[in-house]
Structure formats: structure tokens, C-alpha cells
Amino acid sequence: MHPAVTLSIPQPCHQSWAVMTPTASGRHCAACQKIVVDFTLKTDAEILAYLAGAANGRPGGRFAAGQLERPLQRAAPAAPTRWRAMPFRPS
């Protein structure tokens, strides 16, 4: 079982999202000198997947207040689909 992941930003960047330069994967923050990804509309599972594949350990991110300071929920495994053959009966 994976340990719970909780996001916190003790010292958030003061730079406004609106003044950051748009890029293919987010926006570039001149103050932080990193690409900032917009996670505000992403699910917990999407955030965890992105962070797991991040090249550096500290990517920049824009989050909604409700996404911070709580354990992120991993995606529940999909239940297997069971199909049952039904006899065909024309009407």
C-alpha cells in the first residue's frame, strides 16, 4: 500500500499566474525560473501521476485551495467487467 500524499506550499510564489509566459505544458515563472503546471482542474489521481513522472522532484504547480493540506486520493482500481452470454430471442 502506498503512503498518503499531502501537498503543502509553505512559501508560495508571489508571481501572478496572469503575468507568467504561456508554454506548451503550463506557464514559465520568471521569479522561480521554472515551468508551473495548472493542476486546478485535475483529479487527485492525475496530480499523483504527474508528480510520479516529474523529471525533477520539485515541479511548480498552481493548485486550488481545496487540493492542499489533505491526503490525495489515488484512483480506485477498476472492477473487472463480467459479461454473460444471453440467448438471442427475436421478438
Secondary structure as the mmCIF struct_conf table of DSSP 4:
data_model
#
loop_
_struct_conf.conf_type_id
_struct_conf.id
_struct_conf.beg_label_comp_id
_struct_conf.beg_label_asym_id
_struct_conf.beg_label_seq_id
_struct_conf.end_label_comp_id
_struct_conf.end_label_asym_id
_struct_conf.end_label_seq_id
HELX_LH_PP_P HELX_LH_PP_P1 HIS A 2 ALA A 4
STRN STRN1 VAL A 5 THR A 6
BEND BEND1 PRO A 10 GLN A 11
BEND BEND2 GLN A 15 GLN A 15
HELX_RH_3T_P HELX_RH_3T_P1 TRP A 17 VAL A 19
BEND BEND3 MET A 20 MET A 20
STRN STRN2 THR A 21 PRO A 22
BEND BEND4 ALA A 24 GLY A 26
STRN STRN3 ARG A 27 CYS A 29
TURN_TY1_P TURN_TY1_P1 ALA A 30 GLN A 33
STRN STRN4 LYS A 34 ASP A 38
TURN_TY1_P TURN_TY1_P2 THR A 40 LEU A 41
HELX_RH_AL_P HELX_RH_AL_P1 ASP A 44 GLY A 53
BEND BEND5 ALA A 55 GLY A 57
STRN STRN5 GLY A 60 ARG A 62
HELX_RH_3T_P HELX_RH_3T_P2 ALA A 65 GLN A 67
BEND BEND6 LEU A 68 ARG A 70
STRN STRN6 PRO A 71 LEU A 72
HELX_LH_PP_P HELX_LH_PP_P2 GLN A 73 THR A 81
#
